[in-house]
């Protein structure tokens, strides 16, 4: 029995091509096939939704229109000039060294130049004027770190047969951390260079685990919109699709309902923050753990920012929801020892519930002429000095030392939060859990408050979507007078702003605010590239040569 629809279709095709030359038939067929494949790939085989990709394509094509192209190029040129001028201002009258000196400098000369470089800048972090950045200012600790690093500066755990003691210290840092986050004898991990590497390695481990165990070839991770941007970086590096989930409008914690809805057959991991960077609020990790168990998907807890606070808070008497390995669905935790662990910059830990996940974090090469090569983290060679310094910091503080520091920080955060909530004209985003307090306003543009505080020497973090600013409380803010000075300045500046609430934002923050309304996000990306370029500014060649000639 035949199929009438197929017969009819064949008749239509044959009729359409009956007057065509063979080369025309081949051309039409090839064009149709290629066009169909392109449409299929554009519609179904991309990381972004079809609406997002349609907008991106539209803006890309719009850039070819001469008037639009000219305007965009002018704006980018102006932005680039602004960043370069700012770099020049910060480094005014400072000579650049762009070639090796003919003769090396003496140790005293080198140290003097290093001190000058370190002391540059407009903000006094040691007086508590900066959000986050430096988490403790302890002269004894600084001296200890210098001595420890001096001893271990040339060691490298890549050579465990040469430096077994450095490997011992790293293993002990991991075991101490596992115990702090309620791990058992099966829990494990590695040290990394920071929270970004810790999160990237978790993504790498789960991507490879899902590929080997579940056969997932198009991996996806489900993350809150407030999750750290390191997960987006991991997605770009590792070719993982990101499914971003909204937060609840009042609590600014991830919507569990939306998280569950985003799960599909390609989901390799769920991510929760404890707390998140923008608002300092903590996702419902217990609910995420249940989702992980329900769908057999690993759950990663990003505790990089506040991990070495929350693991001490319950013992001090602060109410903190479960977030660690006590929850059966939590399979990994990242936490930065170089934040509230007070170790020097360049150290973090990534912890796993069991070794099967860590095994997929490793990179192993078995057929290299140089031998069998195994690397636990992204770096091959690693600084034994940083590992030793981190280990030394942990045992220098001890449990009681961390408890005392945590108590001071949380009490200071809660005091500042309480006082800020009583100031008319501003509001607090959600309920801060550890150290971050995010501030917004319905009466004036909140960036104007940031501008005003900037003028008084305060450096806060700007937030977007919606606009806000936040301060990250460190141990430095617990010093006498710092919190009250911040509150005093906020009260006065808010009072002044409310006198003329409709005035626009000025300066660099005006550009930052405007960027939120630009629909073509690739232009905003170009702004960011210009800013990053400005960091590497080493003066104009003539300017550098003149300064070097003067020095001689």
C-alpha positions as CSV (number, residue, x, y, z in Angstrom):
1,X,0.0,0.0,0.0
2,X,1.5,3.3,-1.0
3,X,1.6,6.7,0.8
4,X,-0.4,9.2,-1.1
5,X,1.3,12.2,0.6
6,X,4.7,11.0,-0.4
7,X,3.6,10.3,-4.0
8,X,2.1,13.8,-4.2
9,X,5.4,15.4,-2.8
10,X,7.5,13.4,-5.3
11,X,5.2,14.7,-8.1
12,X,5.6,18.3,-7.0
13,X,9.4,18.0,-6.7
14,X,9.7,16.2,-10.1
15,X,7.5,18.9,-11.7
16,X,9.5,21.7,-10.2
17,X,12.8,20.4,-11.5
18,X,11.8,19.0,-14.9
19,X,13.1,22.1,-16.8
20,X,16.3,22.5,-14.8
21,X,19.8,21.7,-15.9
22,X,21.8,19.1,-13.8
23,X,24.1,21.8,-12.4
24,X,21.0,23.8,-11.3
25,X,19.5,20.8,-9.5
26,X,22.8,20.2,-7.7
27,X,23.1,23.9,-6.7
28,X,19.6,24.1,-5.5
29,X,19.9,20.9,-3.5
30,X,23.2,21.9,-1.9
31,X,21.9,25.4,-1.0
32,X,18.7,23.9,0.5
33,X,20.6,21.3,2.6
34,X,23.2,23.9,3.9
35,X,20.4,26.4,4.6
36,X,18.4,23.8,6.5
37,X,21.5,22.8,8.5
38,X,22.2,26.5,9.3
39,X,18.6,27.1,10.5
40,X,18.6,24.0,12.6
41,X,21.9,24.9,14.2
42,X,20.9,28.5,14.8
43,X,17.6,27.4,16.3
44,X,18.5,24.4,18.4
45,X,22.3,23.9,18.7
46,X,23.4,27.1,20.5
47,X,24.2,28.1,24.1
48,X,21.8,31.1,24.0
49,X,18.1,31.2,23.3
50,X,16.9,32.1,19.8
51,X,15.7,35.5,21.0
52,X,19.1,36.3,22.5
53,X,20.9,35.1,19.4
54,X,18.5,37.0,17.2
55,X,19.2,40.2,19.1
56,X,23.0,39.6,19.0
57,X,22.8,39.0,15.2
58,X,20.7,42.2,14.8
59,X,23.2,44.3,16.7
60,X,26.1,42.8,14.8
61,X,24.6,43.6,11.5
62,X,23.6,47.1,12.7
63,X,27.3,47.9,13.3
64,X,27.8,47.8,9.5
65,X,25.6,50.8,9.0
66,X,28.0,53.7,8.5
67,X,26.3,56.2,10.9
68,X,25.9,53.6,13.7
69,X,29.5,52.3,13.2
70,X,30.9,55.8,13.3
71,X,29.0,56.7,16.5
72,X,30.0,53.5,18.3
73,X,33.7,54.0,17.3
74,X,33.6,57.5,18.7
75,X,32.1,56.3,22.0
76,X,34.7,53.6,22.3
77,X,37.4,56.1,21.5
78,X,36.1,58.4,24.2
79,X,35.8,55.6,26.8
80,X,39.4,54.4,26.0
81,X,40.7,58.0,26.4
82,X,38.9,58.3,29.7
83,X,40.5,55.1,31.1
84,X,43.9,56.1,29.8
85,X,43.6,59.6,31.4
86,X,42.7,58.0,34.7
87,X,45.7,55.6,34.4
88,X,48.0,58.6,33.7
89,X,46.6,60.5,36.7
90,X,47.2,57.7,39.1
91,X,50.8,57.3,37.8
92,X,51.6,60.9,37.3
93,X,55.3,61.7,37.8
94,X,56.1,58.0,38.3
95,X,58.9,56.7,35.9
96,X,58.2,53.5,34.0
97,X,60.8,50.8,33.6
98,X,60.2,49.2,30.2
99,X,63.7,47.8,29.6
100,X,66.1,45.8,31.8
101,X,68.6,48.1,33.5
102,X,72.1,47.7,32.2
103,X,73.3,46.9,35.7
104,X,71.1,45.3,38.4
105,X,69.9,47.4,41.3
106,X,71.0,46.8,44.9
107,X,68.5,45.1,47.3
108,X,67.8,48.4,49.0
109,X,67.1,50.1,45.7
110,X,64.8,47.3,44.7
111,X,62.9,47.4,48.0
112,X,62.5,51.1,47.8
113,X,60.9,50.9,44.3
114,X,58.6,48.1,45.4
115,X,57.4,50.1,48.4
116,X,56.7,53.1,46.2
117,X,54.6,50.9,43.8
118,X,52.7,49.2,46.7
119,X,51.9,52.6,48.3
120,X,50.4,54.1,45.1
121,X,46.7,54.6,45.0
122,X,43.9,57.0,46.2
123,X,42.4,54.7,48.9
124,X,43.6,54.0,52.4
125,X,42.7,50.3,52.8
126,X,44.6,50.1,56.1
127,X,42.1,52.7,57.6
128,X,39.1,50.6,56.6
129,X,38.1,52.8,53.7
130,X,37.8,50.0,51.2
131,X,35.2,47.3,50.7
132,X,36.7,43.8,51.1
133,X,40.1,43.7,49.2
134,X,42.4,43.3,52.3
135,X,40.8,41.2,55.0
136,X,43.2,41.8,58.0
137,X,45.9,44.2,58.9
138,X,48.1,42.5,61.5
139,X,51.7,43.5,61.7
140,X,52.8,40.2,63.4
141,X,51.0,38.1,60.8
142,X,52.6,40.1,58.0
143,X,56.0,39.6,59.4
144,X,55.3,35.9,59.9
145,X,54.1,35.5,56.3
146,X,57.2,37.2,55.0
147,X,59.4,34.9,57.0
148,X,57.5,31.8,56.0
149,X,57.5,32.7,52.3
150,X,61.2,33.5,52.4
151,X,61.8,29.9,53.6
152,X,59.5,28.2,51.0
153,X,59.6,30.7,48.1
154,X,61.5,28.4,45.7
155,X,59.7,25.2,46.5
156,X,57.2,23.5,44.2
157,X,54.7,20.7,44.9
158,X,55.0,19.6,41.3
159,X,58.1,17.8,42.5
160,X,56.8,15.8,45.5
161,X,59.9,13.7,45.7
162,X,62.0,16.9,46.1
163,X,59.6,18.8,48.4
164,X,57.5,16.2,50.3
165,X,57.1,18.6,53.2
166,X,55.3,21.2,51.0
167,X,52.9,18.4,49.8
168,X,52.4,17.5,53.5
169,X,51.4,21.1,54.3
170,X,48.9,21.2,51.4
171,X,47.3,17.9,52.5
172,X,47.0,19.2,56.0
173,X,45.3,22.5,54.8
174,X,42.8,20.3,52.9
175,X,42.1,18.0,55.8
176,X,41.7,21.0,58.2
177,X,39.3,22.6,55.7
178,X,37.3,19.3,55.2
179,X,36.8,19.1,59.0
180,X,35.7,22.7,59.2
181,X,33.0,22.0,56.5
182,X,31.8,18.8,58.2
183,X,33.5,16.4,55.9
184,X,34.3,12.8,56.9
185,X,37.3,10.6,56.2
186,X,36.2,10.3,52.5
187,X,36.2,14.0,51.9
188,X,39.1,15.4,49.9
189,X,40.3,18.3,47.8
190,X,43.1,20.5,46.6
191,X,44.5,24.0,47.2
192,X,44.1,26.4,44.3
193,X,45.2,30.0,43.5
194,X,41.9,31.5,44.3
195,X,38.1,31.2,44.2
196,X,37.9,31.5,40.4
197,X,40.2,28.5,40.0
198,X,38.4,26.5,42.6
199,X,35.0,27.1,40.9
200,X,36.5,26.3,37.4
201,X,38.0,23.1,38.7
202,X,34.6,22.0,40.2
203,X,33.0,22.6,36.8
204,X,35.8,20.7,35.0
205,X,35.4,17.7,37.5
206,X,31.6,17.5,37.0
207,X,31.8,17.9,33.2
208,X,34.2,15.0,32.9
209,X,32.4,13.0,35.5
210,X,29.1,13.4,33.6
211,X,30.7,12.5,30.3
212,X,32.3,9.3,31.6
213,X,29.5,8.1,34.0
214,X,26.3,9.5,32.3
215,X,27.5,9.9,28.7
216,X,26.6,13.6,28.7
217,X,28.2,15.2,25.7
218,X,26.5,18.7,25.8
219,X,27.0,19.6,29.4
220,X,24.9,22.3,31.1
221,X,25.1,23.8,34.6
222,X,22.3,25.6,36.4
223,X,23.4,28.7,38.4
224,X,21.6,31.6,40.1
225,X,21.9,35.0,38.4
226,X,23.9,36.1,41.5
227,X,26.5,33.3,41.2
228,X,30.0,34.5,40.8
229,X,31.2,35.3,37.3
230,X,33.9,32.6,37.5
231,X,31.2,30.1,36.5
232,X,30.7,32.0,33.3
233,X,34.4,32.0,32.8
234,X,34.4,28.2,33.4
235,X,31.7,27.9,30.8
236,X,33.7,29.8,28.3
237,X,36.9,27.8,29.0
238,X,35.2,24.3,29.2
239,X,32.4,24.7,26.6
240,X,29.6,24.2,29.2
241,X,26.2,25.8,28.6
242,X,25.0,28.0,31.5
243,X,21.3,28.1,32.5
244,X,20.9,31.2,34.6
245,X,18.1,31.1,37.2
246,X,16.4,34.3,38.7
247,X,16.4,35.1,42.4
248,X,13.4,35.7,44.6
249,X,12.5,39.4,44.4
250,X,12.7,40.2,48.1
251,X,15.2,37.8,49.6
252,X,17.6,37.9,46.7
253,X,18.2,34.2,47.1
254,X,17.8,31.7,44.2
255,X,14.4,30.6,43.2
256,X,14.3,26.9,43.9
257,X,11.2,26.4,41.7
258,X,13.1,28.0,38.8
259,X,16.2,26.0,39.5
260,X,14.2,22.7,39.3
261,X,12.5,23.9,36.1
262,X,15.9,24.5,34.5
263,X,17.2,20.9,35.1
264,X,17.3,18.6,32.1
265,X,19.1,15.5,30.8
266,X,22.3,17.5,30.2
267,X,22.6,19.1,33.6
268,X,25.9,18.2,35.1
269,X,25.8,20.4,38.3
270,X,23.7,22.8,40.4
271,X,25.3,25.8,42.0
272,X,24.4,27.7,45.2
273,X,26.1,30.6,46.9
274,X,26.9,30.8,50.6
275,X,26.8,33.8,50.4
276,X,26.7,35.5,47.0
277,X,29.0,38.3,46.1
278,X,26.4,41.1,45.1
279,X,24.1,41.0,48.1
280,X,25.7,38.8,50.7
281,X,22.5,36.7,50.9
282,X,22.7,33.0,51.1
283,X,20.9,30.6,48.8
284,X,18.7,27.8,50.3
285,X,21.5,25.1,50.1
286,X,19.3,22.6,51.9
287,X,16.7,22.8,49.1
288,X,19.4,22.6,46.5
289,X,20.8,19.5,48.2
290,X,17.3,17.9,48.0
291,X,17.2,18.7,44.2
292,X,20.6,17.2,43.7
293,X,19.5,14.0,45.4
294,X,16.2,13.9,43.6
295,X,17.7,14.2,40.1
296,X,21.1,12.6,40.9
297,X,23.0,15.8,40.1
298,X,26.1,17.1,42.0
299,X,25.6,20.3,44.0
300,X,28.4,22.8,44.3
301,X,28.4,25.3,47.1
302,X,30.4,28.5,46.3
303,X,31.5,29.6,49.8
304,X,34.6,31.5,48.5
305,X,33.6,34.8,49.9
306,X,32.3,33.9,53.4
307,X,33.3,30.3,53.8
308,X,35.8,30.9,56.6
309,X,33.1,32.9,58.4
310,X,30.1,30.6,58.2
311,X,32.0,27.5,59.3
312,X,32.5,29.3,62.7
313,X,29.3,31.2,63.1
314,X,27.1,28.5,64.7
315,X,29.7,27.8,67.4
316,X,29.6,31.5,68.3
317,X,25.8,31.5,68.6
318,X,24.7,33.0,65.3
319,X,21.9,31.3,63.5
320,X,23.1,29.9,60.2
321,X,21.3,27.4,57.9
322,X,23.0,24.2,56.9
323,X,25.3,24.7,53.9
324,X,28.1,22.1,54.1
325,X,28.7,18.3,53.8
326,X,26.1,17.6,56.5
327,X,23.7,18.0,53.6
328,X,23.9,14.7,51.7
329,X,23.3,16.3,48.3
330,X,26.3,18.7,48.6
331,X,29.2,17.2,46.7
332,X,31.7,20.1,46.6
333,X,32.5,23.3,48.4
334,X,34.9,26.1,47.4
335,X,36.2,28.5,50.0
336,X,38.9,31.2,49.9
337,X,41.7,30.9,52.6
338,X,43.0,34.3,51.3
339,X,39.8,36.1,52.4
340,X,38.6,35.3,55.9
341,X,41.2,32.7,56.3
342,X,43.6,35.7,56.3
343,X,46.3,33.8,54.3
344,X,48.2,35.8,51.6
345,X,46.6,36.3,48.2
346,X,46.7,33.3,45.9
347,X,45.2,30.6,48.0
348,X,41.8,28.8,48.1
349,X,40.5,25.3,48.5
350,X,38.1,23.1,46.5
351,X,36.7,20.3,48.6
352,X,34.8,17.2,47.4
353,X,32.6,14.7,49.3
354,X,34.6,11.8,47.8
355,X,37.5,11.1,45.6
356,X,35.5,10.0,42.5
357,X,34.9,13.7,41.8
358,X,38.4,14.9,42.5
359,X,39.7,12.2,40.1
360,X,37.9,14.0,37.3
361,X,39.4,17.3,38.4
362,X,42.9,15.9,37.7
363,X,44.5,16.3,34.3
364,X,46.5,13.2,33.3
365,X,48.7,12.7,30.2
366,X,50.0,9.2,29.8
367,X,51.7,9.2,26.3
368,X,53.9,12.3,26.5
369,X,57.6,11.7,25.6
370,X,58.5,13.6,28.8
371,X,56.9,11.0,30.9
372,X,53.6,10.4,32.6
373,X,52.3,13.8,33.6
374,X,49.7,14.3,36.3
375,X,48.5,17.7,37.5
376,X,45.8,18.2,40.3
377,X,44.9,21.8,39.4
378,X,45.1,24.2,36.4
379,X,48.7,25.2,37.1
380,X,51.6,22.7,36.7
381,X,54.2,24.4,38.9
382,X,52.7,26.0,42.0
383,X,54.1,28.2,44.6
384,X,55.2,26.2,47.7
385,X,55.6,29.6,49.4
386,X,51.9,30.3,49.2
387,X,51.0,26.8,50.4
388,X,53.4,27.2,53.4
389,X,52.0,30.7,54.1
390,X,48.4,29.4,54.1
391,X,49.3,26.5,56.3
392,X,51.1,28.8,58.7
393,X,48.2,31.2,58.9
394,X,45.8,28.4,59.8
395,X,47.9,27.2,62.7
396,X,48.8,30.7,63.7
397,X,45.2,31.6,64.3
398,X,43.8,28.3,65.5
399,X,40.1,27.7,66.1
400,X,39.8,30.2,68.9
401,X,41.5,32.9,66.8
402,X,39.1,32.4,63.9
403,X,36.2,32.4,66.3
404,X,37.2,35.7,67.8
405,X,37.8,37.3,64.4
406,X,34.5,36.0,63.1
407,X,32.5,37.3,66.1
408,X,33.9,40.8,65.6
409,X,33.1,40.8,61.9
410,X,29.6,39.5,62.2
411,X,28.8,41.8,65.1
412,X,30.1,44.8,63.1
413,X,28.1,43.8,60.0
414,X,24.9,43.5,62.0
415,X,25.5,46.8,63.7
416,X,26.1,48.6,60.4
417,X,23.1,46.9,58.8
418,X,20.8,47.9,61.6
419,X,21.9,51.5,61.5
420,X,21.7,51.7,57.7
421,X,18.1,50.4,57.8
422,X,17.1,53.4,59.9
423,X,18.4,55.9,57.3
424,X,15.5,57.3,55.2
425,X,16.2,57.3,51.5
426,X,18.1,54.0,51.2
427,X,17.2,50.3,51.7
428,X,19.1,47.0,52.2
429,X,18.9,44.2,49.6
430,X,17.6,41.0,51.3
431,X,19.1,39.7,54.6
432,X,22.9,39.7,54.7
433,X,24.3,36.6,56.2
434,X,28.0,37.2,56.7
435,X,29.9,40.3,55.7
436,X,28.4,41.9,52.6
437,X,25.7,44.7,52.9
438,X,24.1,45.9,49.7
439,X,22.5,49.3,49.5
440,X,19.9,50.7,47.1
441,X,17.6,53.7,46.9
442,X,14.2,54.5,45.5
443,X,14.6,58.2,46.0
444,X,17.9,59.0,44.1
445,X,20.4,57.2,41.9
446,X,22.4,55.1,44.3
447,X,25.6,55.7,42.3
448,X,25.4,59.3,43.5
449,X,25.9,58.0,47.1
450,X,28.9,56.0,45.9
451,X,30.3,59.2,44.3
452,X,29.8,61.2,47.4
453,X,31.5,58.5,49.6
454,X,34.2,58.2,47.0
455,X,35.0,61.9,47.6
456,X,35.4,61.1,51.3
457,X,37.9,58.3,50.5
458,X,35.5,55.3,50.6
459,X,35.7,52.7,47.9
460,X,32.6,50.6,47.5
461,X,31.5,48.0,44.9
462,X,28.9,49.1,42.3
463,X,26.2,46.6,41.4
464,X,23.9,46.4,38.4
465,X,20.5,45.0,37.4
466,X,19.3,46.6,39.7
467,X,21.7,49.4,40.5
468,X,23.2,49.2,44.0
469,X,26.4,49.4,45.9
470,X,27.8,47.2,48.6
471,X,30.4,47.2,51.4
472,X,32.2,44.0,52.4
473,X,33.1,44.1,56.1
474,X,36.5,42.9,56.9
475,X,38.4,42.7,60.2
476,X,39.8,46.1,59.5
477,X,36.3,47.6,59.8
478,X,36.1,46.2,63.3
479,X,38.8,48.6,64.5
480,X,37.6,51.4,66.8
481,X,35.8,54.2,65.0
482,X,35.8,52.8,61.4
483,X,32.1,51.6,61.4
484,X,30.8,54.8,63.0
485,X,32.8,56.9,60.6
486,X,31.2,55.0,57.7
487,X,27.7,55.4,59.1
488,X,28.3,59.1,59.8
489,X,29.4,59.7,56.2
490,X,26.5,57.8,54.8
491,X,23.9,59.7,56.9
492,X,25.3,63.0,55.9
493,X,25.6,62.2,52.2
494,X,22.1,60.7,52.0
495,X,20.7,63.9,53.7
496,X,22.5,66.0,51.1
497,X,21.4,63.9,48.2
498,X,17.7,64.0,49.2
499,X,17.8,67.8,48.8
500,X,18.3,67.3,45.1
501,X,17.3,63.7,44.4
502,X,16.9,64.1,40.6
503,X,20.5,65.2,39.8
504,X,22.3,62.8,37.4
505,X,25.3,60.6,38.1
506,X,28.7,62.0,37.0
507,X,32.1,60.7,36.3
508,X,33.0,57.1,35.7
509,X,30.0,55.8,37.6
510,X,27.8,57.7,35.1
511,X,29.3,55.6,32.3
512,X,28.8,52.5,34.5
513,X,25.2,53.4,35.0
514,X,24.6,54.2,31.3
515,X,26.1,50.8,30.3
516,X,23.1,49.0,32.0
517,X,20.7,50.6,29.4
518,X,22.8,49.6,26.4
519,X,20.9,46.7,24.7
520,X,24.0,45.6,22.7
521,X,26.0,44.0,25.4
522,X,29.0,43.5,23.1
523,X,29.6,47.3,23.3
524,X,29.7,47.0,27.1
525,X,32.2,44.2,26.6
526,X,34.3,46.6,24.5
527,X,34.2,49.1,27.4
528,X,35.5,46.4,29.7
529,X,38.3,45.6,27.3
530,X,39.3,49.2,27.3
531,X,39.4,49.3,31.0
532,X,41.6,46.1,31.2
533,X,43.9,47.6,28.5
534,X,44.4,50.7,30.7
535,X,45.7,48.5,33.6
536,X,48.7,47.6,31.4
537,X,49.5,51.3,30.6
538,X,53.2,52.0,30.7
539,X,53.3,55.5,29.4
540,X,53.9,57.0,26.0
541,X,57.3,56.0,24.6
542,X,58.5,59.6,24.5
543,X,57.3,60.2,28.1
544,X,59.0,57.0,29.3
545,X,62.3,57.8,27.5
546,X,62.3,61.4,28.9
547,X,61.8,60.1,32.5
548,X,64.5,57.4,32.1
549,X,66.9,60.0,30.7
550,X,66.2,62.3,33.7
551,X,66.8,59.5,36.1
552,X,70.2,58.8,34.6
